[in-house]
């Protein structure tokens, strides 16, 4: 080999605009690493315009589902998490940066623009909210308003990130007893970093479902009325910008044995599932706001012959993401109690399923939450 070094050719000058166009399409983890190269790189890659554009370029490619697993009873007492990308089924680690100890548990409240809101209970009333960006590992802790209303009939959180205001907001809705006609709320904003807003509104809804959807700064819940809470009666909304509630009745031609809210066509969808004699039917409705208060319902999809499990489901593009439980108890070969989880993608246009993830727990556990998450670089 020759000792003479090869001739070095200078690369053409890369303009600021060209670098920006290249980096804005890079995945958030790569961008985060490039920020450490110099102060100049850090400044260029931290502007609000860059972060917003980078998230829009990558949110579909980095979509993953986070499934909370926990012991029976309760909707939010997750102990373990399974995170998998919905396009490939590849599993990645999801380690909450705070240990809940042997008496505690976690609850994913929501995920928006790469930021996750998690309630961490350390046992009893010792709890707090964690606002966390898994890519940058930046975090902030917020006091848990729900700890003041632990014995209330309704005590729920919702979380959203407002892109125009570049801040996130958390609303806590609560009321002491089902028979009460008034629902109370309090609001946390990252700009003020405190629960500074609160109010009350009159409601015909006795109970709110624990699952919600946020679209364009508006939170959607399913509301029930009556003693048995069997048939959902209302869609309840809360506008995080103007801090206003509204209730709209679910049309009588939207019956279901099981229902769930989901994202649909960049808006809000309503999944209903019915067992009709020996047949099964899944319907997906799209809700469109007509003005500030009215909601227009339009049936978009009907799938016959396929069912969905009675666990939270998510609509993603042309697929429905579901998590199925299969449990073996006493009487099996070794009398051990085990639970198998199957994350599946239901391709309703082709009437077939694809299994993404199969995990087994050697104990009796349940699915608690299903959360859609996309990586981003927004600050907390």
Secondary structure, DSSP 8 states (H G I E B T S, - for coil): --SS-----------HHHHHHHHTTS-HHHHHHHTTS-HHHHHHTTSHHHHHHHHHHHTTTT-EEEEEEE-SSSSS-B-EEEEEETTT--EE----SS--TTT-EEEEEEEETTEEEEEEE-STT-EEEEEEETTTTEEEEEE-GGGGGTT-SEEEEEEEEETTTTEEEEEEEEES-TT-SEEEEEEEETTTTEEEEEEEEE-S-SEEEEEEEEETTEEEEEEE-SSS--SEEEEEEEETTTTEEEEEE--TT---SEEEEEEETTEEEEEEEEEETTEEEEEEEEEEEETTTEEEEEEEEEEES----SS--EEETTEEEEEEEEEE-TTSTT---EEEEEEEEEETTTTEEEEEEEEEESS--EEEEEEEE-------
